[in-house]
Amino acid sequence: MPNTIAIIEDEQNIVELVKYNLDREGYRTISANTGKKGLDLVHQELPDLVILDLMLPELDGISVCKQLRADQTTKSIPIIILTAKSEEADRVLGLEMGADDYVTKPFSPRELVARVRAVLRRSGNVDEDEPEIIENGEIRMDLRQHIVKVRGEEIELTPKEFDFLKLLLLNPGRAFTREFLLEHLWGYEYFGDTRTVDVHVRRLRQKIETNAADPIYLETVRGVGYRFRGE
């Protein structure tokens, strides 16, 4: 069965452009032109991925993203947000609300398809050679059940945050550059824009650290990037 992509966008010309390029790649596409209709569509269809505009009638994209992440049935569905260049603050907020990626308007259809493919490829896949359980300090990660516990309490992670933390836990002590993290986790280069890595690091720190301002596990390596300082 082809992957189903939900497009929540109120500009019909953009919907048609996205649908055309995704349909041509073999995906099944569905769409809604308001935030409320988009929420209903996602709950009815449970698509494999959502492409979400931020500026929507009835309910804005940030609110849609937040509600999808708060619902048990939709919290793990990957989300790619569409933003205009002038909406940088909203773009960052979208990532902080749990979006996995973003595409800036005007965008290249080829780039959008590549990002869709990369996000889908990395969503919930478990390598048979990987351990089922990863433990380090107060963090326990169950790759099979997709459960993470910190200090005995289960925490909620987006698919991208889960992949990010898994990479760090599998490589304790190794320093990763922002560029490597973008290429490895997102599957393409951001042409120098590494803000999304910093946003995900900040979100992970808020979820796994006792004090996000003074991290014990996820530390910054000045001039390089980040590493997991584990036991």
Buried (B, 14 or more C-beta within 10 A) or exposed (E): EEBBBBBBBBBEEBBEBBBEBBEEBEBBBBBBBBBBBBBEBBEEEEBBBBBBBBBBEBBBBBBBBBBBBEEEEBBBBBBBBBBBEEBEEBBBBBBBBBBBBBBBBEBEBEEBBBBBBBBBEBBEEEEEEEEEEBBBBBBBBBBEEEBBBBEEEEBBBBBBBBBBBBBBBBEBEEBBBBBBBBBEBBBEEBEEEBBBBBBBBBBBBEBBBEEBEEBBBBBBEEEEBBBBBBE
